[in-house]
Amino acid sequence: MERIDALKRGTRIAFIATSVTLFLAIMKALVGYLFDSKLLIADAFHSSADLLAISASGFGLWLASKKKTQKFPYGFYRAETLVSLIIGGLIVWGGITLFIDGYQKLFHISDILPQQNFDQLHGGNLSKYSTNGKINHGGLILEFPFLPVGVSIISIITAFFIAKQERVVGKAIGSQSLLVNASESFLDIFASIIVLLGLLLAYAKIPYIEGSIIILISFLIIKLGLTNAWTSLLFLMDANLDPKLQTEIENKINEIYGVKGESEVKIRQSGPFKMVECRIETSPSLPLYRAHELADKVEDYVMKNYEHIESVFIHIEPSIGKSISAIIPVHEINGLDSKVYEHFGRAPYFVILRLKNSDVEIEDFYYNEFIKETKHIGIKVIRAVIKYKLDLLFTSRIGEISFYMLKDNFVDIYRISKDLTVKEVIDKYLKNEFKQIYEPTHTVEESQIEKLSE
């Protein structure tokens, strides 16, 4: 529902911008016609192109906000991306028309006779000018085009607020088309400034600067349109345009306890939202319901920590041929010849091993700093060694709380004899001589009785 509300919010902004842009285009066209200002009429034409782009964006967001159907189970989000592609084309078209206008003003103005040049710059015939050089329009003597200049200033201010709102809402809901329109609207501000400058320069009979700057602005608009059209096309082709986000999500998923090996993340854009696919590896012996819990854990993390994610698909595979981490409680630090201690939580030391196929490497020895305490020793040990991302525990005895805490952290537990060395434990494990246990060796009550007897 939140995503639908976000799309509806974007639709409202797009349609409000459409209405305002329509008003500005009509106002500039009328004033341009009344004052015979071809520059203002050209700006009105450019605003009309923006009108088409913004209305297309609103339509795309409106369509994307529709609920999923049986025929469209993934929703209509890509309608917004498709519209963004069309908008890019419209922006290019607007840039080309602006370039043509600038080209004509820059290179064809010299073909006009000086007195005709004077008439052209002031938007009328010789009859519209008095002998002292003041503009005569409809019997009125005008020294300065106040209304056309006022319309341009209003257009600049209004375009600024429209662009600002489009950018704010576009970022908030992840709407590509709104962000495209915001960027184009900011360029419209510069274009309107050029129009205003052109009116002033035309009044001062300096047309060449006007044409040059219009051509420059047209190049910027064309570049913006091509960039956004190309980006939309890449989105429709499921290209990954955010490798930084992909790497970040992969690293964060790999830190989640229970995920083994390196995760693979794929991201594709669907309208204003992202679809994430994750392939993760976990212990081959993990029960199906535990694998499902791990998948839910990964999905919840991605959905809660990253914006504009519409869905997360998790594919789980068994981690085969990868190194695994094992922990064994021991009496002393004596390498692989260390003797197994009879109880998990009360062991003075723990050896941390890294196993890959038949290769065995001691990763670390951990001293049990909680051995002199009387309560929840096993829990405190687990919290201290969990950083090693353990896969296996070999122990003679383990209490109920410690057992389930380790199982919750995706650790497989094997029961062994207390008279074995670490090397013998690993040899027997590689020969499949140990059985995994699925319940603790003693209950909480039995642990309490043992403590009282001690």
Secondary structure, DSSP 8 states (H G I E B T S, - for coil): -HHHHHHHHHHHHHHHHHHHHHHHHHHHHHHHHHTT-HHHHHHHHHHHHHHHHHHHHHHHHHHHTS---SS-TT-STHHHHHHHHHHHHHHHHHHHHHHHHHHHHHHSGGGS-HHHHHHHHTTS-GGGB-TTS-EEETTEEESS-HHHHHHHHHHHHHHHHHHHHHHHHHHHHT-HHHHHHHHHHHHHHHHHHHHHHHHHHHHTT-HHHHHHHHHHHHHHHHHHHHHHHHHHHHHHTT----HHHHHHHHHHHHTSTT-EEEEEEEEEEETTEEEEEEEEEE-TT--HHHHHHHHHHHHHHHHHHSTTEEEEEEEEEE--SS-EEEEEEESS--GGG-BB-S-STT-SEEEEEEEETTEEEEEEEEE-TTTT--S-HHHHHHHHHGGG---EEEES---HHHHHHHHHTT-EEEE--TT-BHHHHHHHHHTT---B-SS-SS-HHHHHHHHHH-
